[in-house]
Amino acid sequence: MENIILTQFTIGEEFALHEFELEYKETKTDNNGVDYDYYRYIGDLNSIEIKHIVLAYNCDVLRGVFCFS
């Protein structure tokens, strides 16, 4: 596994910061009954090693970042 530092995303930031660079994928509910909306980031990627990024939001607040290479 490779460590990648993404400076354009911060856990806790608002959905509106990247609203026009996101493509909705799906909503999932975790074991505690919390809904997360998953979006694929379609904006400019700073790293060529990353194929795509998925962001997880709860109540329009960023809760997770997933990178796929």
N, C-alpha and C positions, 0 to 999 in steps of 0.2 A: 504494500500500500504506500502511496506517495502522499506526502504532506503538501497541501496547496493552501496558500493564503489568499483569501478574497477580501479586498479592501472596500469593495463597493457595496457590501451588505453588512448590516449590523442587527443582531438579534434584538427585537424590541422596537425596530423602526416601523413606521406607518406604511401601509399598502400604497398610499398615494405617491410615494417617492419613486416607485417603479411601475405604476399602473399601466402606462402605455407600452411597456416593454415585456408584458406578461401575457401568456396564453393559458387560459383555464384548462386544467386536465380533469380533475375529479375532486370530490369531497369524501373523506373517510372519517369514521368515528373510532377513537381509540378505546382501550379497555375501560377507561374511566368515564366514557360517554361524552368526551370532548370532540367536537367536530373540527377538522382541519381541512382547509381548502388548499389544494396543490396546484401550482402554476409553473409552467415551463418558462424560463427566462429566455426571451428572444432578442434581447439587446446585444450590444457589442461585448464579446468576451475578451478579456485582457490576456488570457492564457490560451495558447494553441493546444495544450495538452488536454483541455477540457472539451468534451463533445457537447454536453448540455448540462444545464443547472436546473434543478427543481426547487422551488421555494414553498415552504409550508406556512400558511397563515391561519391564525385563530383570531376572530373578531378584528380583522384588518391589521393585526400586529404580527410581524415576522417571528416565527417560532423555530424554524429549522431551515437549513440549506443543505441540499444534497448535490454532489458533483459526480458526473459520470464521464469517464474517459474512454 
